[in-house]
Amino acid sequence: MDSGSRPPLRLAEEFGRSIADGIGAEAFIELQLSFATRLLPKFSDNSLIRMRQHILLHWDQSYFKSTLIDEFAKTVPKDKPVINISSMTPETLFGSISDDRKHIVKPVFAENCFGKIDELLGFLGTGNTMKDIVNTMNTGMEGKTVTRHLLKLGQLDFDKNKIEQLRTSNVNFDPNKAQLSHQPDFCIWAASRPMENRTFTYLKTSGHLYRYHILQHEISDEEAEHFFTKPLRPNLRLQEELAVLNRQLAGVAVKNLSLPDEQIMVKILPPLKDIVKDEIASEKRRLAEVIDIRTQGDIMREIAAHAFLRTVAENDFRDIEKLEYTSDDIEFILRRIGHFVEFKINPLFADEFTERKHKKRPREQVKELVPQFLFDKEMRSRREIEEYVNNKMTVGNATISATLVMLLEEHRICQPKYGSYILKEDCKTCKCRDSCLSKTE
């Protein structure tokens, strides 16, 4: 494969779309970015902001979540192990000692780069088990040292040679303190079905949910009918291309990586604020509840990952002395800015938010208005769309931008040329086919 023939994110998006249409495309974009963050060093100018991006796919059960993670995992190089931790106990995850007290069970993430979870709630369990796993996972997901104290680890006559061997695997065992510790460095890819309110509240207040970058979606009745009647088949050629590309990516070294600077973040903040203000205008909520440091971290990690993937493609997979950010990286974030705060604004499937969920939100209203305006199948400019929407409701341009991106991703509208839109029709007969920026067939 010619490594520069197709941008990495475009390749991932197309393969994901072959598995599960729009939700597959979006999931694979996020998984590819997460994979890239595991290949990057820490931010050289601020080690407090972690580089690893954890992904949680959160929507109705039986709609491809685990399948998407499994299929993406097949494209990860064999020397970057992806291990299924769905059924693991705390002892297996975080380390313990064998029943005969002669061998240490090494923590899973002392040696593995990626962990996948088929169903988050099944993995976490209930009661004290959930609290134990959540507390320790929170520490590990931040890249901090994980330490376990168990009485049975207090083996004063434990073989000292084995203790030294453990250190070569980044595991420290102190039998005098009954303590086992390691420095993990991993990304988690998890799936979650709807959860009841009590569990949601605990996972939110414990901070566990916000360790993930969450991609949520509510499957519409129309989508359900579409998936039922149109069997989708993974494009195995694209899968192999992505596997080759990811092996090449894993061989690229980045020697210096700095945080996106203030000038970059200043360009991102205004449209982000506009979307949030539109969404919470009628609620007693503060901007600070949504645009927090974790939101900032998610955005910074994705800018860095995008800059890495872009630079590698432009430089024919050569090592990078210092990763630089460009307007292309900022534009990528701005096109998808709404999804960084979607879960915090309107977390789906939690009873606590049922009333809010059923109340039409600004983007939902815009999502209805745009197809209405384009119903005559005539091409309309962005300015005409803004005027139409603003005659019907009060909403910011950033919300309109985010909604247009959503409609394009769902293939409900097309972009025949930059800044112009038309209602989606059969690509094979569309008069704008040759110039269309978003054709899919």
C-alpha positions in Angstrom: 0.0 0.0 0.0 1.2 3.5 -0.8 1.2 5.0 2.7 0.5 8.5 1.5 -2.4 7.5 -0.8 -5.2 8.0 1.7 -5.2 10.2 4.9 -5.2 7.9 8.0 -8.5 9.3 9.4 -10.2 9.1 6.0 -9.2 5.4 5.8 -10.4 4.7 9.3 -13.7 6.5 8.7 -14.4 4.6 5.5 -13.7 1.2 7.1 -15.9 2.1 10.1 -18.7 3.2 7.7 -18.6 -0.2 6.0 -19.4 -1.8 9.4 -22.0 0.5 10.8 -22.6 3.5 8.5 -22.5 6.9 10.3 -22.0 5.6 13.8 -19.2 3.3 12.6 -17.5 6.1 10.8 -17.5 8.4 13.9 -16.4 5.5 16.2 -13.5 4.7 14.0 -12.3 8.3 13.8 -12.3 8.4 17.6 -10.6 5.0 17.9 -7.9 6.0 15.4 -7.2 9.2 17.3 -7.0 7.3 20.5 -4.6 4.8 19.0 -2.4 7.7 17.9 -2.3 9.1 21.4 -0.8 5.9 22.6 2.0 6.3 20.1 2.9 9.8 21.3 5.2 10.9 24.1 3.9 13.0 27.1 3.5 16.7 26.6 7.0 18.0 27.2 5.8 21.3 28.7 3.0 19.9 31.0 3.2 16.3 32.2 0.0 16.9 34.3 -2.2 16.6 31.2 -2.2 13.0 30.2 -1.7 12.0 26.6 -3.7 8.8 26.4 -7.3 9.2 25.2 -9.8 6.6 26.5 -12.9 6.0 24.4 -16.4 5.0 25.6 -19.1 4.2 23.0 -22.4 4.9 24.7 -25.7 4.0 23.0 -28.5 1.4 22.7 -27.4 -2.2 23.1 -27.2 -4.5 20.0 -25.9 -1.7 17.7 -22.3 -2.6 16.9 -20.4 -1.1 19.8 -18.4 -4.2 20.7 -18.1 -5.1 17.1 -16.6 -1.8 16.2 -14.0 -2.0 18.9 -13.2 -5.6 18.0 -12.8 -4.8 14.3 -10.6 -1.8 15.0 -8.5 -3.9 17.4 -7.7 -6.2 14.4 -5.8 -3.3 12.8 -3.5 -2.7 15.8 0.0 -4.0 15.5 0.7 -7.3 17.3 3.5 -5.7 19.4 0.9 -3.2 20.8 -1.3 -5.8 22.5 -5.1 -5.2 22.8 -6.4 -7.3 25.6 -10.1 -8.0 26.5 -10.4 -7.1 30.2 -14.2 -7.5 30.3 -14.3 -10.5 32.7 -11.2 -9.8 34.7 -11.2 -9.6 38.5 -9.4 -6.8 40.4 -6.6 -9.3 41.3 -6.0 -10.1 37.7 -6.2 -6.5 36.6 -4.1 -4.9 39.2 -1.9 -7.8 40.4 -1.9 -10.4 43.2 0.0 -13.5 44.3 -0.6 -17.1 43.5 -2.3 -19.4 46.0 1.0 -21.1 46.8 2.5 -17.6 47.5 5.5 -18.3 45.2 4.5 -16.3 42.1 3.3 -12.8 41.5 0.4 -12.4 39.2 1.6 -9.3 37.2 -0.9 -6.5 36.6 -2.4 -6.7 33.1 -1.3 -3.2 32.1 2.3 -3.7 33.2 2.8 -5.2 29.7 -0.3 -4.4 27.5 -0.9 -1.2 25.6 -4.7 -1.3 25.0 -7.7 -2.7 26.9 -11.1 -3.3 25.5 -14.3 -3.7 27.5 -17.4 -5.3 25.8 -19.8 -3.8 28.4 -18.8 -1.3 31.0 -21.4 -2.2 33.6 -20.6 -5.9 33.4 -16.9 -5.2 33.8 -17.4 -2.9 36.8 -19.7 -5.3 38.7 -21.6 -4.0 41.7 -21.1 -2.9 45.3 -17.6 -3.0 46.7 -16.2 -4.7 43.6 -17.3 -1.7 41.5 -15.8 0.7 44.0 -12.5 -1.2 44.0 -12.3 -1.3 40.3 -13.4 2.3 39.7 -11.0 3.8 42.2 -8.0 1.9 40.9 -9.0 2.3 37.2 -9.3 6.0 37.7 -5.7 6.1 38.9 -4.4 3.9 36.1 -6.3 5.8 33.4 -4.6 9.0 34.5 -1.2 7.3 34.0 -0.4 7.5 37.7 1.3 4.8 39.8 -1.2 2.0 40.8 -0.5 0.6 44.2 -2.2 -2.4 45.8 -1.9 -3.5 49.5 -3.1 -7.0 50.2 -2.3 -9.0 53.3 -1.4 -12.1 51.3 1.4 -10.1 49.6 3.2 -10.0 52.9 5.6 -12.9 52.1 8.9 -12.1 53.9 10.7 -15.1 52.4 9.7 -14.4 48.8 12.4 -15.1 46.2 14.5 -12.0 45.8 15.5 -13.0 42.2 11.8 -12.9 41.2 11.4 -9.5 42.7 14.3 -8.2 40.5 12.7 -9.9 37.5 9.5 -8.1 38.2 11.3 -4.8 38.1 12.3 -5.4 34.5 8.5 -5.6 33.7 7.9 -2.2 35.5 6.4 -4.0 38.5 7.6 -3.3 42.1 6.9 -5.8 44.8 7.7 -5.0 48.4 6.8 -8.1 50.6 7.7 -6.2 53.8 4.9 -3.7 53.1 2.6 -6.3 51.4 2.6 -3.8 48.4 2.5 -4.3 44.7 2.8 -1.3 42.4 3.3 -0.5 38.7 3.3 2.5 36.3 0.6 1.8 33.7 0.6 3.3 30.2 -2.6 2.2 28.3 -5.7 3.3 26.5 -9.2 1.8 27.2 -11.8 1.3 24.5 -15.1 0.5 26.1 -18.8 0.1 25.2 -21.8 0.9 27.5 -25.5 0.3 27.2 -28.0 2.5 28.9 -27.7 2.5 32.7 -30.0 3.2 35.6 -29.8 6.4 37.4 -28.1 5.3 40.6 -25.2 3.7 38.7 -24.9 6.7 36.4 -24.8 9.1 39.3 -22.0 7.1 41.1 -19.9 6.7 37.9 -20.3 10.5 37.3 -19.5 11.6 40.8 -16.6 9.2 41.2 -15.1 10.8 38.1 -14.9 7.5 36.2 -17.1 8.4 33.3 -15.1 11.6 32.6 -11.9 9.6 32.3 -13.3 8.7 28.9 -13.9 10.7 25.8 -17.5 9.7 25.3 -19.2 9.2 21.9 -22.9 8.9 22.5 -25.7 8.5 20.0 -29.5 7.8 20.2 -30.5 5.3 17.6 -33.6 6.6 15.8 -36.4 4.5 14.5 -35.3 5.3 11.0 -31.8 4.1 11.7 -33.1 0.9 13.3 -35.1 0.2 10.1 -32.1 1.0 8.0 -29.8 -1.3 9.8 -32.5 -4.1 9.8 -33.0 -3.9 6.0 -29.5 -3.2 4.8 -27.0 -5.8 5.9 -23.6 -4.2 6.3 -20.3 -6.0 5.5 -16.9 -4.9 6.8 -14.7 -3.9 3.9 -11.8 -6.3 4.4 -9.6 -4.5 1.9 -9.9 -1.3 3.9 -9.2 -3.3 7.1 -6.0 -4.6 5.7 -5.0 -1.1 4.5 -5.6 0.3 7.9 -3.7 -2.5 9.6 -0.7 -1.8 7.3 -1.0 1.9 8.0 -1.1 1.5 11.8 2.0 -0.7 11.7 3.7 2.1 9.9 2.4 4.7 12.3 3.7 2.6 15.3 7.2 2.9 13.8 7.3 6.7 13.8 9.0 8.5 16.7 8.0 12.0 17.9 10.9 13.5 19.8 9.2 16.6 21.1 5.6 17.3 21.7 4.2 20.5 23.3 0.7 21.4 24.3 -1.5 23.4 21.8 -0.7 27.0 22.9 -3.0 29.7 24.0 -3.5 31.2 20.5 -4.9 27.9 19.4 -7.2 27.4 22.3 -8.5 31.0 22.0 -9.7 30.1 18.5 -11.5 27.0 19.7 -13.2 28.5 22.8 -15.7 31.0 21.2 -17.6 28.4 19.0 -17.5 25.9 21.9 -19.0 28.5 24.3 -21.7 29.4 21.7 -22.9 25.8 21.4 -23.0 25.3 25.2 -24.8 28.6 25.8 -27.4 27.7 23.2 -27.9 24.3 24.9 -28.1 25.5 28.5 -29.9 28.8 28.0 -33.2 27.6 29.5 -31.5 25.6 32.3 -30.0 26.6 35.6 -26.6 25.5 34.7 -23.3 27.3 34.5 -20.8 27.3 31.6 -18.1 26.0 34.0 -20.1 22.8 34.5 -19.6 21.9 30.9 -16.4 23.5 29.6 -14.0 22.2 32.3 -10.4 21.0 32.4 -11.4 17.5 31.3 -13.1 19.0 28.2 -9.9 20.9 27.6 -7.8 17.8 27.9 -10.0 15.8 25.4 -9.6 18.6 22.9 -5.9 19.0 23.4 -5.3 15.2 23.0 -7.3 15.1 19.7 -5.5 18.2 18.3 -2.2 16.5 19.0 -3.3 13.2 17.6 -4.7 14.8 14.4 -1.4 16.8 14.0 0.5 13.6 14.3 -1.6 11.7 11.7 -1.5 14.7 9.4 2.3 15.2 9.7 3.1 11.5 9.2 1.0 11.4 6.0 2.6 14.6 4.7 6.2 13.5 5.6 6.0 9.9 4.3 6.2 8.3 7.7 9.5 9.8 8.7 10.3 10.5 12.4 9.2 13.9 13.7 11.7 16.1 15.5 9.0 18.5 16.8 5.3 18.2 16.2 3.8 21.5 14.9 0.1 22.5 14.8 -1.5 24.1 11.8 -4.8 25.6 10.8 -5.8 22.1 9.5 -5.7 20.7 13.0 -7.7 23.6 14.4 -10.3 23.3 11.6 -10.6 19.5 12.3 -11.5 20.2 15.9 -13.9 23.1 15.0 -15.8 20.9 12.5 -16.6 18.4 15.3 -16.6 20.7 18.3 -20.0 19.8 19.5 -19.2 16.2 20.3 -16.7 17.2 23.0 -19.5 18.5 25.3 -22.5 16.5 24.1 -22.4 14.0 26.9 -22.0 16.7 29.6 -24.9 18.7 28.2 -27.3 15.9 27.6 -26.2 12.4 28.8 -28.5 9.9 27.1 -30.2 7.0 28.8 -30.0 8.2 32.4 -33.3 8.5 34.3 -32.2 11.7 35.9 -32.2 13.4 32.5 -35.4 11.9 31.0 -37.3 15.2 31.1 -34.4 17.1 29.6 -33.9 14.5 26.9 -37.5 14.8 25.8 -37.3 18.5 25.6 -36.3 19.6 22.1 -32.8 21.0 22.2 -31.5 23.8 19.9 -29.5 21.4 17.7 -32.5 19.1 17.3 -34.6 22.1 16.2 -32.0 23.2 13.7 -31.7 19.6 12.5 -35.4 19.7 11.6 -35.3 23.2 10.1 -32.4 22.6 7.6 -34.0 19.7 5.7 -37.3 21.6 5.7 -35.5 24.5 4.0 -33.7 22.2 1.5 -36.9 20.3 0.7 -37.1 21.7 -2.8 -33.7 20.0 -3.6 -32.2 23.3 -4.6 -28.7 24.2 -3.6 -28.6 26.8 -0.8 -25.7 28.8 0.6 -24.6 28.7 4.2 -25.8 32.3 4.5 -29.3 31.4 3.2 -29.5 28.6 5.7 -28.5 30.8 8.6 -31.1 33.4 7.7 -33.8 30.8 7.4 -33.0 29.3 10.8 -32.6 32.6 12.6 -36.1 33.6 11.3 -37.5 30.6 13.1 -35.5 30.6 16.3 -32.6 32.3 18.1 -29.4 30.3 17.9 -25.7 30.9 17.4 -23.8 30.2 14.1 -21.6 27.6 15.9 -24.7 25.5 16.7 -25.8 25.8 13.0 -22.2 24.7 12.0 -22.3 21.7 14.3 -25.7 20.7 13.1 -24.7 20.9 9.4 -21.7 18.6 10.2 -24.1 16.1 11.9 -26.5 16.1 8.9 -23.6 15.6 6.5 -22.3 12.7 8.6 -25.8 11.1 8.7 -25.9 11.5 4.9 -29.1 13.6 5.1 -27.6 16.5 3.2 -24.7 16.9 0.8 -22.1 19.7 0.1 -22.0 20.1 -3.7 -19.3 22.8 -3.2 -17.7 24.6 -0.3 -20.3 26.6 1.6 -23.3 25.3 -0.2 -25.7 22.5 0.7 -28.4 20.4 -0.9 -30.8 17.6 0.3 -29.3 14.2 -0.1 -30.5 12.1 -3.1 -29.2 9.2 -5.1 -25.5 10.0 -5.8 -25.7 8.1 -9.1 -28.2 10.4 -10.6 -27.4 13.7 -8.8 -26.5 16.5 -11.1 -23.9 17.7 -8.6 -22.1 14.4 -8.4 -18.9 15.4 -10.1 -18.2 18.4 -7.9 -19.7 17.1 -4.6 -17.4 17.3 -1.6 -19.4 14.7 0.4 -20.5 12.0 -2.2 -20.4 8.5 -0.8 -21.2 6.3 -3.7 
